[in-house]
């Protein structure tokens, strides 16, 4: 069971770091078609797209709060999964 918790924690940490990296990429000029940059966008876009769908436009322009909402949502889902796993096992 400990391995499952470590895997889940690692997956959440990697996703959080990729979202933070994507935020930093928005401040610097880059080639969006580079392989590493494409990877960051492809992994983070599904999470950010869900958050964008529910945020009003006033929270997306001029400063986009979507990454912060996504990071909070990831933590809430992670905590819920940990709670369920603790109850079940």
C-alpha positions in Angstrom: 0.0 0.0 0.0 2.9 2.4 0.7 4.0 2.1 -2.9 0.6 3.3 -4.1 0.8 6.4 -1.8 4.3 7.2 -3.0 3.2 6.8 -6.7 0.2 9.0 -6.2 2.2 11.7 -4.3 4.9 11.6 -7.1 2.3 11.9 -9.8 0.7 14.9 -8.1 4.1 16.6 -7.5 5.0 16.1 -11.2 1.7 17.5 -12.4 2.0 20.5 -10.1 5.6 21.2 -11.3 4.5 21.0 -14.9 1.8 23.5 -14.3 4.2 25.8 -12.6 6.7 25.4 -15.5 3.9 26.3 -17.9 3.3 29.5 -15.9 6.9 30.4 -16.2 6.9 29.6 -19.9 4.2 32.2 -20.4 6.6 34.9 -19.4 9.5 34.0 -21.7 9.6 33.8 -25.5 9.8 30.1 -26.5 9.2 27.8 -29.5 5.8 26.2 -28.7 6.6 23.3 -31.1 9.8 22.2 -29.2 9.4 18.6 -27.9 9.9 19.4 -24.2 7.5 22.4 -24.4 5.0 20.4 -26.3 5.1 17.7 -23.6 4.4 20.3 -20.9 1.5 21.7 -22.8 0.0 18.3 -23.7 0.2 17.1 -20.0 -1.2 20.3 -18.4 -3.8 21.3 -21.0 -6.5 18.8 -20.0 -6.4 20.0 -16.3 -6.3 23.7 -17.3 -9.1 23.3 -19.9 -11.4 21.9 -17.2 -10.6 24.8 -14.9 -11.0 27.4 -17.7 -14.4 26.0 -18.5 -15.7 26.9 -15.1 -13.9 30.2 -14.4 -15.6 33.4 -15.5 -13.8 35.5 -18.0 -13.2 38.2 -15.4 -10.8 35.7 -13.7 -9.0 34.9 -16.9 -8.2 38.3 -18.3 -5.8 40.3 -17.9 -4.2 37.9 -15.5 -5.1 34.2 -15.8 -6.0 32.5 -12.5 -6.6 29.2 -14.1 -3.2 27.6 -13.0 -3.9 28.6 -9.3 -7.4 27.1 -9.5 -6.0 24.0 -11.1 -3.3 23.6 -8.4 -6.0 23.9 -5.7 -8.3 21.5 -7.5 -5.5 18.9 -7.8 -4.8 19.2 -4.0 -8.5 18.8 -3.2 -8.8 15.7 -5.4 -5.5 14.3 -4.0 -6.8 14.7 -0.4 -10.1 13.1 -1.3 -8.3 10.1 -2.9 -6.1 9.8 0.2 -9.1 9.9 2.5 -10.9 7.2 0.5 -7.8 5.0 0.4 -7.3 5.4 4.2 -11.0 4.4 4.8 -10.8 1.4 2.4 -7.4 0.1 3.5 
